[in-house]
């Protein structure tokens, strides 16, 4: 019926909780990151998606804030906690 090529997900290679920890570790040496920095080391699209979902979750729980100065501009993430 549909002849649209697609990719099937077979298992969860990445967990949002694990990606949240990776993002928090990336903030260990600095208070500001660019979203594209996080994606640059991703191995595949599934990891990019999971990193993005983890970023949204960290924003939701106020661990990081997000700012974008212009439409289609660089997205900046800022750490909202002090090192414990």
C-alpha positions as CSV (number, residue, x, y, z in Angstrom):
1,X,0.0,0.0,0.0
2,X,2.7,2.5,1.0
3,X,6.0,2.4,-0.9
4,X,7.7,5.0,1.3
5,X,11.1,3.9,2.5
6,X,11.4,4.1,6.3
7,X,13.6,3.0,9.1
8,X,12.3,0.6,11.7
9,X,13.5,0.8,15.3
10,X,14.3,-2.6,16.7
11,X,15.4,-1.8,20.2
12,X,16.4,1.0,22.5
13,X,20.1,1.6,22.0
14,X,20.0,4.8,24.0
15,X,18.1,5.9,27.2
16,X,17.0,9.4,27.9
17,X,18.3,9.1,31.5
18,X,21.8,8.2,30.2
19,X,21.8,11.0,27.8
20,X,20.8,13.4,30.5
21,X,23.9,12.4,32.5
22,X,26.1,12.8,29.4
23,X,24.7,16.3,28.9
24,X,25.3,17.2,32.6
25,X,28.8,15.8,32.3
26,X,29.4,18.1,29.3
27,X,28.6,21.0,31.6
28,X,31.2,19.9,34.1
29,X,33.9,22.3,32.8
30,X,31.7,25.1,31.5
31,X,28.4,26.9,32.1
32,X,27.3,27.2,28.4
33,X,27.1,24.8,25.5
34,X,25.7,25.0,22.0
35,X,23.1,22.4,21.1
36,X,24.9,21.5,17.9
37,X,28.0,20.6,20.0
38,X,26.0,17.9,21.7
39,X,24.9,16.5,18.3
40,X,28.3,16.6,16.7
41,X,29.6,13.5,18.5
42,X,26.4,11.4,18.0
43,X,26.9,8.1,16.3
44,X,23.5,7.9,14.6
45,X,20.1,9.6,14.3
46,X,18.7,7.6,17.2
47,X,21.3,9.1,19.5
48,X,20.6,12.6,18.2
49,X,16.9,12.1,18.9
50,X,17.6,10.8,22.4
51,X,20.0,13.6,23.1
52,X,17.3,16.1,22.0
53,X,14.7,14.4,24.2
54,X,17.1,14.5,27.1
55,X,17.7,18.2,26.5
56,X,14.0,18.8,26.6
57,X,13.7,16.9,29.9
58,X,16.6,18.9,31.5
59,X,14.8,22.1,30.4
60,X,11.6,20.9,31.9
61,X,13.1,20.1,35.3
62,X,15.1,23.4,35.2
63,X,18.5,21.9,35.1
64,X,19.4,23.9,32.0
65,X,17.9,26.9,30.2
66,X,17.8,27.5,26.5
67,X,18.2,30.6,24.5
68,X,18.1,31.4,20.7
69,X,18.8,35.0,19.7
70,X,17.5,34.8,16.1
71,X,15.3,32.6,14.0
72,X,17.4,29.7,12.8
73,X,20.2,31.0,15.1
74,X,22.5,29.0,17.3
75,X,20.7,27.4,20.3
76,X,22.6,28.0,23.5
77,X,22.2,25.8,26.6
78,X,23.1,27.2,30.0
79,X,23.7,25.3,33.2
80,X,21.2,26.2,36.0
81,X,22.8,24.3,38.9
82,X,26.0,24.7,40.9
83,X,28.4,21.8,41.2
84,X,27.4,19.8,44.2
